[in-house]
Amino acid sequence: MTDPRDEADAQLLETLTDSGLYSIGAYFCDSHPELVDDVLQQSVDIERMGLGAWAAEQDVTVEAAVQTLVTGLAIRYFTAVAGSGG
């Protein structure tokens, strides 16, 4: 007999993989595996420093900083749900 909790967990994980954030993370990891570690580090730096300060230090726009941050979050979300190393 199947444990109802296992079925509920499977349904939840399936729902989580239907998100845009998951799709962005999956696409980036598949398309640019050589950049994953760099983007993850940059997103951590952005969180620590703040968008404006990081953008100024890197001489990029705040929009570029937001894109980097969101990509880093998407990679983390994808790897957490998929269980794969980023």
C-alpha positions in Angstrom: 0.0 0.0 0.0 1.3 3.5 -0.9 1.8 6.0 1.9 -0.6 8.9 1.3 2.2 11.3 2.4 4.4 10.0 -0.4 1.7 10.8 -2.9 1.1 14.2 -1.4 4.9 14.9 -1.6 5.0 13.8 -5.2 2.1 16.0 -6.1 3.7 19.0 -4.4 7.0 18.5 -6.2 5.2 18.2 -9.5 3.5 21.5 -8.7 6.8 23.1 -7.9 8.3 22.1 -11.2 5.5 23.9 -13.0 6.8 27.4 -11.9 8.5 30.0 -14.0 11.4 30.2 -11.5 12.0 26.4 -11.9 12.0 26.7 -15.7 14.5 29.6 -15.7 16.8 27.7 -13.4 16.5 24.5 -15.4 17.2 26.3 -18.7 20.2 28.2 -17.3 21.7 25.1 -15.7 21.3 23.1 -18.9 22.4 25.9 -21.3 25.2 27.4 -19.3 26.6 24.9 -16.7 30.0 26.6 -16.8 28.4 29.8 -15.5 26.3 28.4 -12.7 28.9 28.8 -9.9 29.7 32.4 -11.0 26.1 33.4 -11.1 25.4 31.8 -7.7 28.3 33.7 -6.2 27.3 37.0 -7.8 23.7 36.6 -6.5 25.1 36.0 -2.9 27.2 39.1 -3.3 24.1 41.1 -4.5 22.2 39.9 -1.4 25.0 40.9 0.9 25.8 44.3 -0.7 22.4 45.3 -2.1 21.4 45.8 -5.7 22.6 49.4 -6.1 25.9 49.0 -4.4 26.7 45.8 -6.4 25.7 47.3 -9.7 27.9 50.3 -9.0 30.8 48.2 -8.0 30.4 46.0 -11.1 29.7 49.0 -13.4 26.4 47.5 -14.6 22.8 48.8 -14.5 20.6 48.0 -11.6 18.4 46.1 -14.1 21.4 43.8 -14.9 21.9 43.3 -11.2 18.2 42.3 -10.8 18.5 39.8 -13.7 21.6 38.3 -12.1 19.9 38.0 -8.7 16.8 36.4 -10.1 18.8 34.0 -12.2 20.8 33.0 -9.0 17.5 32.5 -7.1 16.1 30.4 -10.0 19.2 28.2 -10.1 18.9 27.6 -6.3 15.2 26.9 -6.6 15.7 24.5 -9.5 18.5 22.6 -7.8 16.5 22.4 -4.5 13.5 21.0 -6.2 15.3 18.8 -8.7 17.9 17.6 -6.2 20.8 18.1 -8.6 24.0 19.9 -8.0 24.2 23.4 -9.5 
